[in-house]
């Protein structure tokens, strides 16, 4: 136990709390069981350590951070460890990467029932093992999702401008007023391209090669978060990797599932299952056609965020691919995003039509249509600069 407290103290000492994520103030920390979900690379470990540093006196040893990567837990269960921690006066146990512990859901539930004075905050991936939706943990745990940096967060980190979030209504129906409030402080267009290339994942701030780190995380998502959790045989990993590459190569297009199945030498059903798993891992977005008919397959496949496009592809993606990816990533958390048959046309929340296109692209104006324009800093009337959608979260 002493070694864990020493490790905890070292990590806390080297954790910077000058910038925290908005989620920190949105969580109801009074819950006894709190889950922080998120894909690799979005900063879950830093988030947990910041919470510990900001809320607990290190010398009292009431809070302890542990990581399930530790080999110690290969020979000892989480329940026994929690019992010893509580006997020492521990009150808050922070468990990082808990999904790496076999039977972790059952162990967390047992801790919850056996130690009523103990608060547990744990982190896990967004990929779920099949048939776990009815597990007791879902009833006793209050779960939150940590995403990568929004464009707004990225600008705030670069400029310390402290720009607020805006609602979709602000952006769609008061765009000029909203733009003016932002443009008085910063020039967002100057930061958009760097955000597209490397601004979504917090590790861009580390003094390492961003693309190499991103590729390592992508491979970990495939090898651990998908294969391990979904219990897919490792011999099928090359198929999964090739599928992701082919989807990135055709990003924005309508997937031909039969052709994809031939390319990776598997069945159509397996391709669909793989695509669902890739979406759970936050590697792709499956966007469906706007219609009242239950979809059989996605109408479009986009990468989850633009950083993935630059990381996976050898050649630079087109501006249209990048901007549609950015647009979808900015909206999907709190809004329904569907597509129309027309290129670049998205349907938001079932009734708002927004066309993503360049400022220089001539479009015949249609009644009720809005245009998310790129290659422009400002917009008027029904033209909205696309960067403004990056302020939704």
Helices and strands as residue ranges (DSSP letters): H 2-13, G 22-25, E 33-37, H 44-55, G 58-60, E 63-67, G 71-74, H 78-87, E 92-96, G 98-100, H 104-114, E 119-124, H 137-140, E 142-145, H 151-159, H 168-173, H 175-183, H 189-198, G 202-205, H 210-220, I 221-226, H 227-230, G 234-236, H 237-249, H 257-263, H 268-280, E 284-289, E 300-303, H 306-312, H 319-331, E 337-339, E 345-348, E 352-358, E 370-374, E 383-385, G 386-391
